Amino acid sequence: MSLSVNARLVRAFTATALCAGAVGGILTLGDTSASAAPQAGAPPATTPAAPAPGTDKAPATTSAPVPSAPAPQAPTPPPTGMPPGMRMPGMQQRPPAAPLKPLPKLPAGVFARVGNQDITASDVLNFLSTLGGYPLVQQRVQVTLAEQQAKKYGVSVSAAELAKEVEQQKNQLVQNQMMQSGQPMTFNEIAARQGLTEGLLNQQTRFRLLLRKCYLKTIESTLPTLNSQIKISHLLIANRPEPGAADPSKPETPEAQAKRDADALAKIKQIQADVAAGKVTWKDAIMKNSDDPSKQMNQGDLGWQGKNSPLVPEFLDAALKIEKVGDIVGPIKTQFGYHLIRLDAKGSQATPAERDAFKKQQLDQAANPQAIQAWFMSITRDSNIVYNPNAKLTVPSAAPTPKAVSAPKASAKR
């Protein structure tokens, strides 16, 4: 089989057969834990996220740079029967879902029932035989390749890890079902209607965890360490009008722009002086004065940053030059206005707990599904995989039904 065909099989297997196709598109190679799901009843966000200070484009709907934030979730309809007073603003009442029809309990040897026709084990094996084992052979090849990589990098998935992740997957399926249809269902009820099995879920999850662990081993040494990072916070005074405040038919004159800029500079210098004199704390100054809308979420904290951080150059250069923890530099002018920047911590002085947390954050950010799939495709292309198109799948004939053995007749008394 050619390498191009192998690549297509990897893509199909990692993205569908083991991840989505076999379970109706619900599971993915990425994070599908319950924590990744939108919370039911979450109110819609009212302020769109603006770019971080590192973006080189001015935000369309806000005048201040903010760290990246989760995309706003659409309003989620309330569960059927929620009292009107408990519904969030903007939420619509879902019509009551029709009660589920009970499904018949199938015999152990019956895999599915279509109308009045049963699909038995022999039906499944005969069907696989006509396909030459496809796609199970190709799927088994990919699982074997993943196991070989796991052995190479010395990683494994423990029973506890697998059980925890599978339970999260089940909970996610139940939540998705409820949000999509408003019909509460248990995992077993969903499985009976989608052809899902415990074995399939276990294999999918184990495969995904193995790939993730192997991939992270390959890139672990390339990730930044906390030694090269600094933790900073900032205060922004914008030097341009709020979005929508200016009349587009009356452009601001150069004189008005210059006055606005001068006013912003004077204001931030006064704030800087007040903080230095102890008249106001740094955090209070941020919350009272900063034009960065993300201050409501992070109080001006921009977290750990390094020389490759996506911050505008003039901002990043000034931050990296601060030597003493607690020092404040500025005003620094950027496209967003004037900034004060404080050095809150140095990575070289971080505690072991902070180092572990930073490493975990870096690994979580690096382990995105697209990167993992691309890595595994390259591994598959470089592997020595040979298929036998003439291999035959022997289907065992059904065992004859044993004949009933009659009891010996008692001899008649003479």
DOLORO-678223 format. One record per residue (C-alpha): residue number from 0; residue in three letters; chain; x, y, z. Coordinates in steps of 0.1 Angstrom, whole numbers, plus 5000, padded with zeros to 4 digits. Layout:
BEGIN
R   k   r c east north   up
R NUM ALA A    X     Y    Z
...
***
This chain:
BEGIN
R   k   r c east north   up
R   0 MET A 5000  5000 5000
R   1 SER A 5014  5034 4991
R   2 LEU A 5024  5060 5016
R   3 SER A 4997  5084 5003
R   4 VAL A 4971  5057 5011
R   5 ASN A 4987  5052 5045
R   6 ALA A 4984  5089 5052
R   7 ARG A 4947  5089 5043
R   8 LEU A 4941  5060 5066
R   9 VAL A 4959  5078 5095
R  10 ARG A 4938  5109 5089
R  11 ALA A 4906  5089 5087
R  12 PHE A 4915  5068 5117
R  13 THR A 4927  5095 5141
R  14 ALA A 4901  5120 5131
R  15 THR A 4871  5098 5126
R  16 ALA A 4873  5060 5132
R  17 LEU A 4888  5063 5166
R  18 CYS A 4876  5097 5174
R  19 ALA A 4844  5109 5157
R  20 GLY A 4830  5087 5130
R  21 ALA A 4823  5057 5151
R  22 VAL A 4803  5077 5177
R  23 GLY A 4784  5101 5156
R  24 GLY A 4809  5129 5156
R  25 ILE A 4807  5135 5194
R  26 LEU A 4842  5126 5204
R  27 THR A 4873  5143 5191
R  28 LEU A 4910  5139 5193
R  29 GLY A 4912  5170 5214
R  30 ASP A 4899  5177 5249
R  31 THR A 4863  5164 5253
R  32 SER A 4863  5163 5290
R  33 ALA A 4833  5177 5309
R  34 SER A 4853  5208 5318
R  35 ALA A 4856  5217 5281
R  36 ALA A 4819  5218 5276
R  37 PRO A 4800  5251 5277
R  38 GLN A 4781  5254 5310
R  39 ALA A 4744  5251 5307
R  40 GLY A 4727  5284 5314
R  41 ALA A 4758  5305 5310
R  42 PRO A 4748  5341 5301
R  43 PRO A 4762  5355 5269
R  44 ALA A 4793  5377 5271
R  45 THR A 4786  5414 5265
R  46 THR A 4821  5426 5258
R  47 PRO A 4840  5411 5228
R  48 ALA A 4876  5400 5236
R  49 ALA A 4902  5425 5224
R  50 PRO A 4937  5414 5212
R  51 ALA A 4965  5410 5236
R  52 PRO A 4991  5438 5239
R  53 GLY A 5011  5418 5214
R  54 THR A 4987  5420 5185
R  55 ASP A 4997  5443 5157
R  56 LYS A 4961  5452 5148
R  57 ALA A 4940  5476 5167
R  58 PRO A 4909  5460 5182
R  59 ALA A 4877  5466 5163
R  60 THR A 4854  5470 5193
R  61 THR A 4875  5481 5222
R  62 SER A 4903  5506 5227
R  63 ALA A 4924  5485 5251
R  64 PRO A 4946  5454 5247
R  65 VAL A 4935  5425 5269
R  66 PRO A 4948  5389 5272
R  67 SER A 4930  5363 5251
R  68 ALA A 4898  5352 5266
R  69 PRO A 4874  5323 5259
R  70 ALA A 4850  5330 5231
R  71 PRO A 4815  5339 5244
R  72 GLN A 4791  5310 5246
R  73 ALA A 4757  5312 5230
R  74 PRO A 4728  5313 5254
R  75 THR A 4719  5277 5263
R  76 PRO A 4682  5269 5264
R  77 PRO A 4671  5258 5299
R  78 PRO A 4662  5223 5307
R  79 THR A 4625  5214 5301
R  80 GLY A 4603  5225 5329
R  81 MET A 4626  5252 5344
R  82 PRO A 4605  5279 5361
R  83 PRO A 4605  5311 5341
R  84 GLY A 4620  5330 5371
R  85 MET A 4651  5308 5369
R  86 ARG A 4658  5314 5332
R  87 MET A 4687  5336 5323
R  88 PRO A 4679  5368 5302
R  89 GLY A 4677  5360 5266
R  90 MET A 4671  5323 5271
R  91 GLN A 4643  5308 5252
R  92 GLN A 4620  5281 5266
R  93 ARG A 4624  5248 5248
R  94 PRO A 4592  5230 5240
R  95 PRO A 4588  5198 5261
R  96 ALA A 4607  5169 5246
R  97 ALA A 4587  5138 5237
R  98 PRO A 4592  5110 5261
R  99 LEU A 4617  5083 5249
R 100 LYS A 4603  5051 5236
R 101 PRO A 4617  5021 5256
R 102 LEU A 4641  5000 5235
R 103 PRO A 4638  4963 5234
R 104 LYS A 4665  4943 5252
R 105 LEU A 4684  4923 5225
R 106 PRO A 4698  4888 5230
R 107 ALA A 4736  4886 5237
R 108 GLY A 4743  4873 5202
R 109 VAL A 4725  4901 5185
R 110 PHE A 4746  4932 5178
R 111 ALA A 4717  4953 5164
R 112 ARG A 4682  4951 5151
R 113 VAL A 4670  4970 5120
R 114 GLY A 4632  4968 5119
R 115 ASN A 4625  4931 5124
R 116 GLN A 4659  4919 5112
R 117 ASP A 4686  4910 5136
R 118 ILE A 4723  4916 5129
R 119 THR A 4742  4887 5145
R 120 ALA A 4779  4880 5151
R 121 SER A 4780  4858 5120
R 122 ASP A 4765  4887 5100
R 123 VAL A 4792  4910 5112
R 124 LEU A 4820  4886 5105
R 125 ASN A 4807  4877 5070
R 126 PHE A 4805  4915 5062
R 127 LEU A 4841  4920 5074
R 128 SER A 4851  4890 5053
R 129 THR A 4837  4906 5022
R 130 LEU A 4857  4938 5030
R 131 GLY A 4889  4919 5036
R 132 GLY A 4890  4931 5072
R 133 TYR A 4887  4968 5063
R 134 PRO A 4887  4991 5083
R 135 LEU A 4895  4971 5114
R 136 VAL A 4928  4959 5101
R 137 GLN A 4939  4995 5093
R 138 GLN A 4927  5006 5127
R 139 ARG A 4946  4978 5144
R 140 VAL A 4977  4989 5126
R 141 GLN A 4974  5024 5139
R 142 VAL A 4968  5012 5175
R 143 THR A 4999  4990 5172
R 144 LEU A 5019  5019 5159
R 145 ALA A 5008  5041 5188
R 146 GLU A 5017  5013 5212
R 147 GLN A 5052  5010 5196
R 148 GLN A 5057  5048 5201
R 149 ALA A 5046  5046 5237
R 150 LYS A 5071  5018 5243
R 151 LYS A 5098  5039 5226
R 152 TYR A 5091  5070 5248
R 153 GLY A 5084  5050 5280
R 154 VAL A 5048  5063 5284
R 155 SER A 5017  5044 5293
R 156 VAL A 4981  5050 5303
R 157 SER A 4972  5037 5337
R 158 ALA A 4939  5020 5345
R 159 ALA A 4930  5050 5368
R 160 GLU A 4938  5075 5341
R 161 LEU A 4917  5056 5316
R 162 ALA A 4888  5052 5340
R 163 LYS A 4888  5089 5349
R 164 GLU A 4889  5101 5313
R 165 VAL A 4863  5076 5301
R 166 GLU A 4840  5088 5329
R 167 GLN A 4845  5124 5317
R 168 GLN A 4837  5113 5282
R 169 LYS A 4805  5097 5293
R 170 ASN A 4795  5128 5312
R 171 GLN A 4802  5150 5282
R 172 LEU A 4780  5128 5260
R 173 VAL A 4752  5131 5285
R 174 GLN A 4756  5169 5287
R 175 ASN A 4758  5173 5249
R 176 GLN A 4726  5152 5245
R 177 MET A 4708  5174 5270
R 178 MET A 4719  5206 5254
R 179 GLN A 4712  5195 5219
R 180 SER A 4678  5180 5224
R 181 GLY A 4666  5189 5258
R 182 GLN A 4659  5152 5264
R 183 PRO A 4677  5138 5295
R 184 MET A 4693  5105 5287
R 185 THR A 4717  5082 5305
R 186 PHE A 4750  5071 5288
R 187 ASN A 4735  5036 5283
R 188 GLU A 4704  5051 5266
R 189 ILE A 4727  5071 5243
R 190 ALA A 4749  5041 5236
R 191 ALA A 4719  5020 5226
R 192 ARG A 4708  5046 5201
R 193 GLN A 4742  5054 5186
R 194 GLY A 4758  5021 5185
R 195 LEU A 4783  5031 5211
R 196 THR A 4800  5005 5233
R 197 GLU A 4821  5006 5265
R 198 GLY A 4850  4988 5246
R 199 LEU A 4849  5014 5218
R 200 LEU A 4850  5043 5242
R 201 ASN A 4879  5027 5261
R 202 GLN A 4899  5021 5230
R 203 GLN A 4893  5056 5216
R 204 THR A 4903  5072 5249
R 205 ARG A 4934  5050 5254
R 206 PHE A 4946  5057 5219
R 207 ARG A 4941  5095 5223
R 208 LEU A 4959  5096 5256
R 209 LEU A 4988  5075 5242
R 210 LEU A 4992  5098 5212
R 211 ARG A 4991  5129 5234
R 212 LYS A 5018  5116 5258
R 213 CYS A 5041  5104 5230
R 214 TYR A 5038  5138 5212
R 215 LEU A 5046  5158 5243
R 216 LYS A 5077  5137 5249
R 217 THR A 5089  5147 5214
R 218 ILE A 5085  5185 5221
R 219 GLU A 5091  5187 5258
R 220 SER A 5127  5199 5254
R 221 THR A 5117  5227 5230
R 222 LEU A 5092  5244 5253
R 223 PRO A 5103  5275 5272
R 224 THR A 5112  5272 5309
R 225 LEU A 5102  5295 5336
R 226 ASN A 5138  5307 5341
R 227 SER A 5134  5328 5309
R 228 GLN A 5100  5343 5319
R 229 ILE A 5089  5374 5338
R 230 LYS A 5054  5380 5353
R 231 ILE A 5041  5414 5346
R 232 SER A 5009  5436 5350
R 233 HIS A 5000  5468 5333
R 234 LEU A 4978  5499 5334
R 235 LEU A 4965  5515 5302
R 236 ILE A 4953  5550 5295
R 237 ALA A 4939  5551 5260
R 238 ASN A 4947  5580 5237
R 239 ARG A 4920  5575 5212
R 240 PRO A 4882  5577 5214
R 241 GLU A 4860  5548 5225
R 242 PRO A 4847  5527 5196
R 243 GLY A 4815  5543 5183
R 244 ALA A 4820  5575 5203
R 245 ALA A 4833  5595 5174
R 246 ASP A 4811  5607 5145
R 247 PRO A 4826  5590 5114
R 248 SER A 4813  5619 5093
R 249 LYS A 4834  5643 5113
R 250 PRO A 4869  5631 5115
R 251 GLU A 4889  5643 5145
R 252 THR A 4912  5671 5137
R 253 PRO A 4950  5668 5143
R 254 GLU A 4947  5694 5171
R 255 ALA A 4920  5674 5188
R 256 GLN A 4941  5642 5185
R 257 ALA A 4971  5660 5199
R 258 LYS A 4951  5673 5229
R 259 ARG A 4936  5638 5235
R 260 ASP A 4971  5623 5235
R 261 ALA A 4985  5650 5258
R 262 ASP A 4956  5645 5283
R 263 ALA A 4962  5608 5283
R 264 LEU A 4999  5613 5290
R 265 ALA A 4993  5638 5318
R 266 LYS A 4968  5615 5334
R 267 ILE A 4990  5584 5334
R 268 LYS A 5020  5605 5348
R 269 GLN A 4998  5616 5377
R 270 ILE A 4987  5580 5384
R 271 GLN A 5024  5570 5383
R 272 ALA A 5032  5597 5408
R 273 ASP A 5003  5588 5431
R 274 VAL A 5014  5551 5432
R 275 ALA A 5050  5561 5438
R 276 ALA A 5039  5583 5467
R 277 GLY A 5018  5556 5482
R 278 LYS A 4985  5575 5478
R 279 VAL A 4970  5545 5460
R 280 THR A 4980  5509 5456
R 281 TRP A 4990  5495 5422
R 282 LYS A 4960  5472 5420
R 283 ASP A 4936  5500 5430
R 284 ALA A 4951  5523 5404
R 285 ILE A 4945  5497 5378
R 286 MET A 4909  5490 5388
R 287 LYS A 4900  5527 5390
R 288 ASN A 4918  5541 5360
R 289 SER A 4929  5515 5334
R 290 ASP A 4911  5515 5301
R 291 ASP A 4919  5478 5295
R 292 PRO A 4885  5461 5297
R 293 SER A 4901  5428 5307
R 294 LYS A 4910  5443 5341
R 295 GLN A 4876  5430 5353
R 296 MET A 4889  5395 5348
R 297 ASN A 4926  5398 5355
R 298 GLN A 4932  5430 5374
R 299 GLY A 4958  5440 5349
R 300 ASP A 4978  5408 5353
R 301 LEU A 4994  5396 5320
R 302 GLY A 5009  5365 5335
R 303 TRP A 5043  5350 5325
R 304 GLN A 5059  5365 5294
R 305 GLY A 5091  5359 5276
R 306 LYS A 5111  5372 5246
R 307 ASN A 5089  5353 5222
R 308 SER A 5056  5364 5237
R 309 PRO A 5031  5379 5212
R 310 LEU A 5033  5415 5226
R 311 VAL A 5038  5447 5207
R 312 PRO A 5076  5453 5205
R 313 GLU A 5078  5486 5224
R 314 PHE A 5057  5471 5252
R 315 LEU A 5077  5438 5254
R 316 ASP A 5111  5455 5252
R 317 ALA A 5103  5478 5281
R 318 ALA A 5090  5449 5302
R 319 LEU A 5121  5427 5296
R 320 LYS A 5144  5455 5308
R 321 ILE A 5129  5458 5342
R 322 GLU A 5154  5444 5367
R 323 LYS A 5138  5446 5401
R 324 VAL A 5106  5429 5412
R 325 GLY A 5081  5456 5421
R 326 ASP A 5095  5483 5399
R 327 ILE A 5071  5502 5376
R 328 VAL A 5083  5516 5342
R 329 GLY A 5065  5540 5319
R 330 PRO A 5048  5557 5304
R 331 ILE A 5053  5534 5274
R 332 LYS A 5034  5545 5243
R 333 THR A 5018  5519 5220
R 334 GLN A 4991  5519 5194
R 335 PHE A 4966  5515 5222
R 336 GLY A 4977  5544 5243
R 337 TYR A 5001  5548 5273
R 338 HIS A 5011  5520 5296
R 339 LEU A 5026  5516 5330
R 340 ILE A 5042  5481 5334
R 341 ARG A 5052  5465 5367
R 342 LEU A 5075  5435 5372
R 343 ASP A 5056  5412 5396
R 344 ALA A 5079  5382 5396
R 345 LYS A 5109  5366 5379
R 346 GLY A 5108  5330 5367
R 347 SER A 5143  5324 5380
R 348 GLN A 5130  5330 5415
R 349 ALA A 5099  5309 5411
R 350 THR A 5089  5282 5435
R 351 PRO A 5088  5245 5425
R 352 ALA A 5050  5246 5425
R 353 GLU A 5050  5276 5401
R 354 ARG A 5075  5258 5378
R 355 ASP A 5053  5227 5377
R 356 ALA A 5022  5248 5370
R 357 PHE A 5040  5267 5342
R 358 LYS A 5053  5235 5326
R 359 LYS A 5018  5220 5327
R 360 GLN A 5004  5251 5311
R 361 GLN A 5030  5249 5283
R 362 LEU A 5023  5213 5276
R 363 ASP A 4985  5218 5276
R 364 GLN A 4989  5246 5251
R 365 ALA A 5012  5226 5229
R 366 ALA A 4991  5195 5228
R 367 ASN A 4965  5207 5203
R 368 PRO A 4947  5180 5182
R 369 GLN A 4959  5193 5149
R 370 ALA A 4996  5191 5159
R 371 ILE A 4992  5156 5174
R 372 GLN A 4975  5144 5143
R 373 ALA A 5001  5159 5120
R 374 TRP A 5029  5143 5141
R 375 PHE A 5012  5109 5140
R 376 MET A 5007  5111 5102
R 377 SER A 5044  5118 5098
R 378 ILE A 5053  5088 5120
R 379 THR A 5030  5066 5100
R 380 ARG A 5045  5077 5067
R 381 ASP A 5080  5069 5080
R 382 SER A 5070  5035 5094
R 383 ASN A 5074  5002 5076
R 384 ILE A 5038  4992 5072
R 385 VAL A 5029  4965 5047
R 386 TYR A 4994  4952 5040
R 387 ASN A 4984  4919 5024
R 388 PRO A 4956  4925 5000
R 389 ASN A 4952  4888 4995
R 390 ALA A 4947  4879 5032
R 391 LYS A 4915  4860 5039
R 392 LEU A 4893  4864 5069
R 393 THR A 4880  4829 5078
R 394 VAL A 4846  4830 5092
R 395 PRO A 4839  4800 5115
R 396 SER A 4807  4782 5107
R 397 ALA A 4780  4784 5132
R 398 ALA A 4781  4755 5157
R 399 PRO A 4752  4731 5152
R 400 THR A 4725  4732 5178
R 401 PRO A 4729  4703 5201
R 402 LYS A 4702  4677 5200
R 403 ALA A 4682  4672 5231
R 404 VAL A 4691  4639 5248
R 405 SER A 4661  4620 5259
R 406 ALA A 4661  4603 5293
R 407 PRO A 4662  4564 5292
R 408 LYS A 4629  4548 5295
R 409 ALA A 4622  4529 5327
R 410 SER A 4618  4491 5321
R 411 ALA A 4582  4480 5324
R 412 LYS A 4575  4457 5353
R 413 ARG A 4564  4422 5343
***
